[in-house]
Amino acid sequence: MLEQEEVMTRLNVTMVGEGNPRFVFLHGLFGRGRNLMRIAQGLSGLGASALYDLPNHGDSDWTDDFSYADTVATVVDDIIDRFGAHPRLVLAGHSFGGKVAMLAALSEPSVFAGLAVMDIAPSNSAQVSGFGVFLDAMRSLDLSTVTSKADADARLAEQIPQPPVRQFLLTNLRDRDGWQWQPNLDLIDRSLADIADWPITAGPSFPGPTAWIVGQQSAYYRPEDIRLMQQYFPLVRTVEIPAAGHWVHSDNPEAVISALAQLSAASPR
């Protein structure tokens, strides 16, 4: 299915809640695990959540190259090392993390009891992605002259007029002996076409319950993509989130929490 190389990549994981692990969350491009903190806190009554920083993001290791095969292998190996071979977790991923989550569930279905795919489909998303613009703006920012996050925000506004998007991107800016972006921007720039792609054309299906959680106002949501979802995830159910764009978990967190709680109830423990 996916060819992979041997990789040793350390992943940063933030645990939220108490009790047995129930949820694993994978963030989107330029994100970090803590972006999904509010969702995890809202589900804490159902068990603990693991918020992963994906490779080349947050406090996880950078890599020299990108492939979905290596990313999926790194994440799945870490999950098994931490939680055992058959932890029966509910795996939830947003955007880029949603593609990683889909591929992880397809490659190791026995590890996951349920799957939530947030605002992405198993297809090429290059036409609707605005991440090239975001990447150009982040890379063109002269960090040596930035005086504060407010200063960085003002400069990014010239290319990114949407305040919520800038605030999301600025969660990745850290002052560690000088301002630094946490994501591996050079690698992401080289790999943007591969990240937007869907790397398989056929393969096994995931037998567990699946929620396709989409923003009603999102450019990524194309109702016809349900056929692709059904190809890989026969038990998929579409959950449209009202008053939400691509960042469904930020735009309408309560609706996303409700959808994930319903998915957990339908997923065997």
C-alpha positions as CSV (number, residue, x, y, z in Angstrom):
1,M,0.0,0.0,0.0
2,L,2.4,2.7,1.2
3,E,6.2,2.2,1.0
4,Q,8.1,3.5,4.0
5,E,11.6,3.9,5.2
6,E,13.0,3.2,8.7
7,V,12.5,6.4,10.7
8,M,13.2,7.3,14.3
9,T,11.2,10.4,14.9
10,R,10.3,11.6,18.4
11,L,6.8,12.9,18.7
12,N,5.5,15.3,21.4
13,V,2.2,14.2,22.9
14,T,0.0,16.1,25.4
15,M,-2.4,14.0,27.5
16,V,-5.7,15.5,28.5
17,G,-8.1,14.0,31.0
18,E,-7.9,10.9,33.2
19,G,-8.6,7.2,32.8
20,N,-8.0,4.9,29.9
21,P,-7.0,6.6,26.7
22,R,-10.0,6.9,24.3
23,F,-9.1,9.6,21.7
24,V,-6.1,10.4,19.6
25,F,-6.1,13.8,17.9
26,L,-4.0,14.8,14.8
27,H,-3.9,18.5,13.9
28,G,-3.7,20.1,10.5
29,L,-0.9,21.7,8.5
30,F,0.9,24.4,10.5
31,G,-0.9,23.3,13.6
32,R,0.0,21.6,16.9
33,G,-1.8,19.1,19.1
34,R,-2.9,21.8,21.5
35,N,-5.1,23.3,18.8
36,L,-7.5,20.6,19.7
37,M,-7.3,21.1,23.5
38,R,-10.9,22.5,23.8
39,I,-12.3,19.5,22.0
40,A,-10.3,17.0,24.2
41,Q,-11.4,18.8,27.4
42,G,-15.0,18.6,26.2
43,L,-14.7,14.8,25.9
44,S,-12.8,14.2,29.1
45,G,-15.7,12.4,30.7
46,L,-15.3,9.6,28.1
47,G,-11.6,9.0,28.8
48,A,-8.2,10.6,28.2
49,S,-7.1,12.1,24.9
50,A,-3.7,12.2,23.3
51,L,-2.9,15.4,21.4
52,Y,-0.1,14.7,19.0
53,D,2.3,17.1,17.4
54,L,2.9,15.6,14.0
55,P,6.4,15.4,12.6
56,N,7.8,18.8,11.6
57,H,5.3,20.6,13.8
58,G,5.0,21.8,17.4
59,D,7.6,20.2,19.6
60,S,8.1,17.0,17.6
61,D,11.2,16.3,15.6
62,W,11.9,17.6,12.2
63,T,12.6,15.2,9.3
64,D,14.7,15.6,6.2
65,D,12.0,14.5,3.8
66,F,8.2,14.1,3.8
67,S,6.1,11.1,2.8
68,Y,2.7,10.0,4.1
69,A,4.1,6.5,4.5
70,D,6.8,7.7,6.9
71,T,4.4,10.0,8.8
72,V,1.8,7.3,9.2
73,A,4.4,4.7,10.3
74,T,5.8,7.2,12.9
75,V,2.4,8.0,14.3
76,V,1.1,4.4,14.4
77,D,4.3,3.1,15.9
78,D,4.2,5.7,18.7
79,I,0.5,5.0,19.4
80,I,1.3,1.2,19.8
81,D,4.3,1.9,21.9
82,R,2.4,4.1,24.3
83,F,-1.0,2.4,24.4
84,G,-0.5,-1.2,23.3
85,A,-1.2,-3.2,20.1
86,H,-5.0,-3.1,20.4
87,P,-6.0,-0.1,22.4
88,R,-9.3,0.4,20.5
89,L,-8.9,4.2,20.3
90,V,-11.0,6.7,18.4
91,L,-8.7,8.5,16.0
92,A,-9.6,12.0,14.9
93,G,-7.7,14.1,12.4
94,H,-8.2,17.5,10.9
95,S,-7.2,18.5,7.4
96,F,-3.6,17.2,6.8
97,G,-4.0,15.3,10.1
98,G,-7.2,13.9,8.7
99,K,-5.3,12.3,5.8
100,V,-2.8,10.9,8.2
101,A,-5.6,9.5,10.3
102,M,-7.4,7.9,7.3
103,L,-4.2,6.2,6.2
104,A,-3.4,5.1,9.7
105,A,-6.8,3.5,10.1
106,L,-6.5,1.8,6.7
107,S,-3.0,0.5,7.5
108,E,-3.7,-0.7,11.1
109,P,-7.5,-1.1,11.5
110,S,-7.2,-3.3,14.6
111,V,-5.6,-0.4,16.6
112,F,-8.6,1.9,16.1
113,A,-12.2,1.5,17.2
114,G,-13.5,4.5,15.3
115,L,-12.4,7.3,13.0
116,A,-13.2,10.9,12.7
117,V,-12.1,12.8,9.6
118,M,-12.5,16.5,9.9
119,D,-13.0,18.6,6.8
120,I,-10.9,16.7,4.4
121,A,-11.5,13.9,1.9
122,P,-9.3,11.1,0.4
123,S,-8.5,13.2,-2.7
124,N,-6.2,15.9,-3.9
125,S,-7.0,19.1,-2.0
126,A,-4.5,21.4,-3.9
127,Q,-7.3,23.4,-5.7
128,V,-9.0,24.5,-2.5
129,S,-6.0,24.9,-0.3
130,G,-4.8,28.4,0.6
131,F,-1.8,27.1,2.4
132,G,0.7,28.2,-0.3
133,V,-0.3,31.8,0.5
134,F,0.1,31.2,4.3
135,L,3.5,29.6,3.7
136,D,4.8,32.5,1.5
137,A,3.7,35.0,4.2
138,M,5.4,33.1,7.0
139,R,8.6,32.6,5.1
140,S,8.8,36.2,4.0
141,L,8.5,37.5,7.5
142,D,11.9,38.8,8.6
143,L,12.0,37.2,12.1
144,S,15.3,39.0,13.0
145,T,13.4,42.3,13.0
146,V,10.2,41.1,14.7
147,T,9.7,42.7,18.1
148,S,6.5,40.9,19.4
149,K,3.7,38.7,18.2
150,A,1.6,41.8,17.7
151,D,4.3,43.1,15.4
152,A,4.3,39.8,13.5
153,D,0.5,39.9,13.3
154,A,0.5,43.4,11.8
155,R,3.1,42.4,9.2
156,L,1.3,39.1,8.2
157,A,-1.9,41.1,7.8
158,E,-0.6,42.5,4.5
159,Q,-0.8,39.0,2.9
160,I,-3.3,37.3,5.2
161,P,-6.3,39.6,6.0
162,Q,-8.2,37.1,8.1
163,P,-7.5,37.7,11.8
164,P,-8.5,34.1,12.9
165,V,-6.1,32.6,10.4
166,R,-3.2,34.8,11.5
167,Q,-3.9,34.0,15.1
168,F,-3.8,30.3,14.3
169,L,-0.5,30.7,12.4
170,L,1.0,32.8,15.2
171,T,0.5,29.9,17.7
172,N,3.6,28.5,16.0
173,L,5.8,31.5,16.6
174,R,8.1,31.1,19.6
175,D,10.7,33.4,21.2
176,R,13.6,31.1,22.0
177,D,16.8,33.3,21.8
178,G,15.0,35.0,18.9
179,W,11.7,34.5,17.1
180,Q,11.4,31.1,15.4
181,W,8.6,29.3,13.5
182,Q,8.1,25.8,15.0
183,P,7.0,24.1,11.8
184,N,9.6,23.0,9.3
185,L,8.7,25.6,6.7
186,D,11.4,24.7,4.2
187,L,10.4,21.0,4.1
188,I,6.7,21.9,3.9
189,D,7.4,24.3,1.1
190,R,9.2,21.5,-0.9
191,S,6.5,19.0,-0.1
192,L,3.3,21.0,-0.4
193,A,2.2,19.2,-3.6
194,D,2.7,15.8,-1.9
195,I,0.9,17.0,1.2
196,A,-2.1,18.1,-0.8
197,D,-2.2,14.8,-2.7
198,W,-3.9,11.5,-1.7
199,P,-1.1,8.9,-2.0
200,I,-3.1,5.7,-2.7
201,T,-5.7,4.8,-5.5
202,A,-7.1,1.6,-4.0
203,G,-6.6,-0.6,-1.1
204,P,-8.3,-2.1,2.0
205,S,-11.2,-0.5,3.7
206,F,-11.6,0.4,7.4
207,P,-14.4,-1.6,9.0
208,G,-15.1,0.6,12.0
209,P,-17.6,3.5,12.4
210,T,-16.4,6.7,10.7
211,A,-17.6,10.3,11.1
212,W,-16.9,12.7,8.2
213,I,-17.2,16.0,10.1
214,V,-17.4,18.9,7.7
215,G,-17.9,22.6,7.9
216,Q,-21.0,23.7,6.0
217,Q,-19.2,26.8,4.9
218,S,-15.9,25.1,4.0
219,A,-14.4,25.2,0.5
220,Y,-13.0,21.7,1.3
221,Y,-16.5,20.2,1.6
222,R,-17.7,18.8,-1.6
223,P,-20.8,16.5,-1.0
224,E,-19.8,14.3,-4.0
225,D,-16.7,13.2,-2.1
226,I,-18.9,11.0,0.0
227,R,-18.4,8.4,-2.7
228,L,-14.7,8.4,-2.1
229,M,-15.2,8.2,1.7
230,Q,-17.5,5.2,1.2
231,Q,-14.9,3.5,-0.9
232,Y,-12.5,3.4,2.0
233,F,-14.9,3.7,5.0
234,P,-18.1,1.8,4.3
235,L,-19.7,2.8,7.7
236,V,-19.1,6.5,7.2
237,R,-21.6,9.0,8.3
238,T,-21.5,12.7,7.2
239,V,-21.8,15.3,10.0
240,E,-22.3,18.8,8.7
241,I,-21.2,21.4,11.2
242,P,-23.3,24.6,11.0
243,A,-21.6,28.1,11.1
244,A,-18.2,26.5,10.4
245,G,-15.6,26.7,7.7
246,H,-12.5,24.6,7.4
247,W,-11.4,25.0,11.0
248,V,-14.5,23.2,12.3
249,H,-13.1,22.5,15.8
250,S,-12.5,26.3,16.3
251,D,-15.6,27.6,14.6
252,N,-18.2,25.4,16.4
253,P,-16.4,23.3,19.0
254,E,-19.6,22.2,20.8
255,A,-21.0,20.6,17.7
256,V,-17.7,18.8,17.0
257,I,-17.6,17.6,20.6
258,S,-21.1,16.2,20.2
259,A,-20.2,14.4,17.0
260,L,-17.2,12.8,18.5
261,A,-19.1,11.7,21.6
262,Q,-21.7,10.0,19.3
263,L,-18.9,8.4,17.4
264,S,-17.3,7.1,20.6
265,A,-20.6,5.6,21.7
266,A,-20.8,3.8,18.4
267,S,-17.2,2.5,18.6
268,P,-16.5,-0.7,20.5
269,R,-14.2,-0.6,23.5
